[in-house]
Amino acid sequence: MLKLTTASSLTVAAALLAAGPAQARTVSIPFDASNFSDPLDIDNTYFPLEVGATFTYKAETTEGCEVDVTTVTSDTRVIDGVTTRIVHDTAYEGETCTTDPSALVEDTLDYYAQDDAGNVWYFGEDSYPCPIGTCPRSDGSWIAGEDPTDAIPGTIMLAQPRSGDTYYQEQAADVALDQATVTSTGVTVKLRREDAYPPGTFSNCIVTKEFSALEKGAIEEKSYCPGIGNVLVIEHHGKVLRSELTSAAASARRFRVVPKQH
């Protein structure tokens, strides 16, 4: 079990994660705002956030289609002494794959920052279960250091993820306790949708299993690929829902070009 107890151990944590054989272990990196000298430069290979990048994901359901649009904004917010990047996420549901405002079911602002070792931290979310400005903030919303009072930043992506690593992504007691386990590394991912983007396969990806003690039996498997981030989500919530990347903004394409399959 990897357990670091001092903020000065951040660099040591990165070194330990890079060494030794793959095995199940818990990764716990102490949070210290002084370890974020350039928090908005989020260039983690599996979780890059370039301002202006927009990603669209689609999933077929028994009722029709779900669409999720994620945009890396130029906006920032200081949370727990760290300047974080605001990412805007909108979810839509309809008989067709539409992003019409009438189909909006959730509007969320997420807050991220990268530490000096390359780990990307999650500082909270403001989530609204219907169009923002007309519906109340959801009970699942949380901000590190603010509400609930014991909430602390979680790690959304490790600098050097290894198979077997388990870590907290959200740490707000009784509100959000999401964890992730890296189940595979060096994975080749092929998307199935005809409108998948980019076409072809993704190489050297990692797969994580995400779960929470507050949602027994609910599991999400996510595939993160170099230079672009999340390309595939498979949800297990009593039924299986497969959501694939179908478009990415030009600012995201410069990271990686995926060869077409013939």
N, C-alpha and C positions, 0 to 999 in steps of 0.2 A: 504494500500500500504506500503510495507516495503522498506524504503529508508534510507541507512546508509550514513553518510557524512564524516566520519573520518576513517583513516586507522586503528586506534586502536579499531574500532568497530567489528573487524573480529570475535572475540570470542563471542561477543554479538549476532552477526548475526546467528551463529550456534545455540545458545540457543533459539532465537526467532523462528527459523525454526522448532525446535523440539516441540514447545508449541502451544496450541490453536487448534481450529477446522479447518478443511480443508476449504479454501476459495480462490477465485481468488485473486492473488496479484503479484506484480512485485518485484523480488528480485534483488537488486543492491548492490554488495559488492565492496567497493573501493579497487583498486589494489595498493599494496605496496610491493616492492621486499623484504623488511625486514621480511615479514610474511612467507617466504619460507626458513625455516632452513634446510629442507631435501627434496628438490623438486623432486628428482628422486625416492623416495619411494612412488610410486603411488599404493596404496592399497585400494582405494575407492571400496566398495563392488559391486557397479554397473559399475565401470569403472577401473578395475585393469589392470595395464600394467607391466607384468613381462618380463624382458629381455629374448628373445628367443621365446616367445609365437607367434604362427602364426595361424591366423583364416582365413578360406575360406568360402565364401558365394556364392550361386548360385541362379540364377533366370531364368525361362523360358520366352522367348520373342517370338513375332511373327516371328522374323528373325532367331531364334535359342536359344542361351543361353548367359547370361552374368555371368562372374565370377569375384569376387573381392577377393584379397588376402591381408591381413593386417598382417604386421610383426613388432613386437616390437624389435627395434634394440638396440645394446649396445652403439650407438652413441649419442652424446649430442651436444647441441648448446646453447650458452649464448645469451638470448634475453631479452632486457629490464631489465638487471641486475639479471636475474634468469637463472640457468642452466636447460635446458629443455630436455626431452627425445624425440628422433626422432623416429617416427613411419612411416614405409614405406608402402604405399598403391598402389597396381597395379590393374587396371581394364582391362578385356579382353572381346571381343565380337566375336562370331563365330557361325557357324551352329551347332557346338557341344560345350559342356562345356570344353573348352580347355584353357590351360595357355601357349600355344606356343607363343614365342616372336612375331611371325607374327600377332597374334590376339590382341596385346597390344594396347589399345586406350587411356590410361591415366596413368601417373606415378607421384605419389605425395609423398612429405615428409611433415608430420604433426608434430607440436611441442607442447608437453604437460608438465605440472608440477603440483604438488599437494601442496597446502598451508598447514599451520600448523593446520587448522581446519578440513582438509579432503576434501576441495573442489578441483576439478581438473580443471585447467585452460588451455585454448587454446591460444597459442601464435602466431599462424599463419600457413601458408602453402606455399610451393613451388610446384606448379602444372604444369605439362607439358601434353598437349593434345595428344601427341604421344611419341614414345620412347625417353627417356631422353637422352639429348646430341645431338639430331638431330632436335628438335623442340623448338620454343621459349617458354619462361615462359608465362603462361596464364595471361590474364588480371585480373583473379579472385584471383591471388596469393596476399598474404599480410603478412607482418611481423610486430608485435607489436613494436612501437617505431621507425620503420624504413620507411616502405612504405605501404600505404600513410602516410604522416607525422603525421596525427591525429589518426592513428590506435592504439588501446589499447587492452590488453588481454581480452578475453571473458571467460565465465564459461561453460565448456563442461558438467560437472556433479556436482551437489550440494552434500555436505557432508550428508545432511539429506533431500532428496527430499520429498515434500509433494504434494498431489493432489491440483492443482490450481496454483502452482509456475510457473512463467514465467520469463525467464532470457535471456540475450544476450549471444550467443555462439561465435559470431564474431562481432567485432566492428571496421570496417574499412569503413568509409563513401564512398558511391558510388561504393564500390568494394565488400564488404561482410558484410551483416547485418543480419545474421541468428539468429533467436530466437527459443527457445523451451518452451513448456508448458507441465508440468507433468499432464497428463489427468487421469491417474489411478495408484493406488498402490495396492500391495497385489494381483497381477494378476497371474493366471496360464496360461502359454503359451505352446501350443502344436504345434510342427512343422509338416508340411504335407508331405514333400519330403521323398521318400523312402531312399535316401542317407543322410538324416538329421543326424547331429552328435551333441551331443550324442542322442541316441534314447530315446523316452519317453517325459516327460513333465518337464517344469521348473516352480518352485513355487516361490511365493513372489516377483514377478517381478514388474517393473514399466513400464508404457508406456508413451512416450512423443510424442507430435506433434511438428514438426519442420517446420518453415516457414521463409520467408524473404520478406521485403518490396520491394526488388529489383526483386523478381520473383513472381508476383501476380498469385495466384491460384495454385502454386506449393507447395505441402505438403508432408512431409514424416512422417510416424508413425513408431517409433522404440521401440522395446521391449528390456529392459536391465534386466538381471537376476543376482542374487547374485553370486559372485565368478567367473563369467565368462565374464560378460559384455553384449554387443549387440548380440542377437541371431536371430532377425527378423527385417526386414525393409520392409514396404509397401509404395511404392511411388505412389503419385497421381500427374501426370504431363500430364493431358489429357487422360492418360491411366493408368491402375493399374499394377504395377510391384511388385511381392512378392519375396524378396530375403531372403534365409534362411541359417543359419549356417550349413555347411556340414562337416567341419573338424576343429580340434583344436590341436595345438602342445601339446606334453606331459607336458610341463611346465605349460600349462594352466589347464590341467586336474586335477591337485592336489587340485584345489580350491573346486571342487564340483563334485560329482558323481550323475548322473541322473538315476533313476531306469528305467528299461525297462518296456514297456507296454505289457501285454499278452492278 
